[in-house]
């Protein structure tokens, strides 16, 4: 499955979350680190859902980049 991951750069670190998997988050010192950690978080999250007998949500989020002119 391919889930949309949102990566945000903060003042001193990076954060990531998965809109289709509420509570599935990660933080790291670099973009590369946070992407590694969010992959692990997704795998752990899905494993937990399965173990608890909950359905695994299908990916449904998408993204677009919108270009606008600034004054």
C-alpha positions in Angstrom: 0.0 0.0 0.0 1.1 3.6 -0.6 0.1 6.1 2.0 0.4 9.9 1.7 3.0 11.2 4.2 3.0 14.9 5.1 6.5 16.1 6.1 6.9 19.4 7.8 10.1 21.3 8.5 10.2 22.9 12.0 12.8 25.3 13.4 15.1 22.5 14.6 13.6 19.2 13.3 11.2 17.5 10.9 7.8 16.0 11.6 5.7 13.6 9.5 2.2 12.2 9.7 -0.1 10.0 7.7 -3.6 11.6 7.2 -5.2 8.1 6.5 -3.7 6.7 9.8 -4.6 9.1 12.7 -2.0 9.0 15.4 0.7 7.7 13.1 3.5 10.3 13.5 7.3 10.6 13.6 9.9 13.3 14.3 13.5 13.4 13.3 16.5 15.7 12.9 16.6 15.4 9.1 14.2 14.8 6.3 15.8 11.4 5.6 15.6 10.4 9.3 11.9 11.3 9.6 11.1 9.4 6.4 12.8 6.3 7.8 11.0 6.7 11.1 7.5 7.3 9.5 7.9 4.1 7.4 8.6 2.2 10.7 5.7 4.0 12.3 3.3 3.0 9.5 4.4 -0.6 9.7 4.0 -0.7 13.5 0.6 1.1 13.3 -0.8 -1.4 10.7 0.5 -4.4 12.7 -1.3 -3.0 15.8 -4.5 -2.6 13.9 -4.3 -6.2 12.6 -3.5 -7.6 16.0 -6.4 -5.7 17.6 -8.8 -7.0 14.9 -9.4 -3.6 13.3 -9.6 -3.1 9.6 -6.6 -1.6 7.8 -7.7 1.7 6.2 -7.1 1.9 2.4 -5.1 4.9 1.3 -7.5 7.6 0.3 -5.6 10.9 0.7 -4.0 12.7 -2.2 -2.1 16.0 -2.6 -1.6 18.7 -5.1 0.8 21.6 -5.2 -0.9 24.9 -6.1 1.2 27.7 -7.5 0.1 31.3 -6.7 1.6 34.6 -7.5 2.7 36.8 -4.6 2.6 40.5 -4.7 
